[in-house]
Amino acid sequence: MGTLMMVATLRASKKASAVALIRNEGSSALNIMTSYIRYASALDCTSAPSSISITPSNGDQIIFDCKTLNNINYIASNSASLTSSNVKVSSCDIFPNCVPNTSVDIYFSLIKTGTSLPIEQTASSDFGTTVVLRNK
């Protein structure tokens, strides 16, 4: 009986670790995008699907988009990955709302990567927000 309890505890610990990883990765990517978009001075309303181009107050253009490399989907900022190789993006939508208010909708889902992960090590989570530009 003690062995069964220890196995159950280890499984729960691995599941909690997988969920925490997904939440940390998603929150970090969403926070980075939100902070840059919120204080951007310009928004390109002709960006490609699942992509948004902004101009921060310093004048350098930043592009946030959903990319695929070696069959792994990730969220990028000027081609630099905002998510690690421990997770992959299962769905991603980034698009501007230019009329009547200038805002950007961001929605994505992350799942833990790995081949044939046991059920206790799998995790997924959805993330989303609407960011209104303050400097527009």
MOPE-V805128 format. One record per backbone hydrogen bond with DSSP energy under -0.5 kcal/mol. CO is the residue of the C=O (numbers start at 1). NH is the residue of the N-H. If there is no record, write none. Layout:
co=CO nh=NH
co=CO nh=NH
This chain:
co=1 nh=5
co=2 nh=6
co=3 nh=7
co=4 nh=8
co=5 nh=9
co=6 nh=10
co=7 nh=11
co=8 nh=12
co=9 nh=13
co=10 nh=14
co=11 nh=15
co=12 nh=16
co=13 nh=17
co=14 nh=18
co=15 nh=19
co=16 nh=20
co=17 nh=21
co=18 nh=22
co=19 nh=23
co=20 nh=24
co=21 nh=25
co=22 nh=26
co=23 nh=27
co=24 nh=28
co=25 nh=29
co=26 nh=30
co=27 nh=31
co=28 nh=32
co=29 nh=33
co=30 nh=34
co=31 nh=35
co=32 nh=36
co=33 nh=37
co=34 nh=38
co=35 nh=39
co=37 nh=40
co=38 nh=134
co=38 nh=135
co=40 nh=135
co=42 nh=55
co=43 nh=45
co=44 nh=47
co=44 nh=53
co=48 nh=51
co=50 nh=66
co=52 nh=54
co=52 nh=64
co=53 nh=44
co=54 nh=56
co=54 nh=62
co=55 nh=41
co=55 nh=42
co=56 nh=59
co=60 nh=56
co=62 nh=54
co=62 nh=64
co=63 nh=65
co=63 nh=78
co=64 nh=52
co=65 nh=67
co=65 nh=76
co=67 nh=74
co=69 nh=72
co=71 nh=73
co=72 nh=69
co=73 nh=89
co=74 nh=67
co=75 nh=82
co=75 nh=83
co=76 nh=65
co=77 nh=80
co=80 nh=77
co=84 nh=87
co=86 nh=113
co=88 nh=90
co=88 nh=111
co=91 nh=109
co=93 nh=107
co=94 nh=51
co=95 nh=105
co=96 nh=98
co=97 nh=103
co=101 nh=103
co=102 nh=133
co=103 nh=97
co=104 nh=131
co=105 nh=95
co=106 nh=129
co=107 nh=93
co=108 nh=127
co=109 nh=90
co=109 nh=91
co=110 nh=125
co=111 nh=88
co=114 nh=117
co=118 nh=121
co=119 nh=122
co=123 nh=112
co=125 nh=110
co=127 nh=108
co=129 nh=106
co=130 nh=132
co=131 nh=104
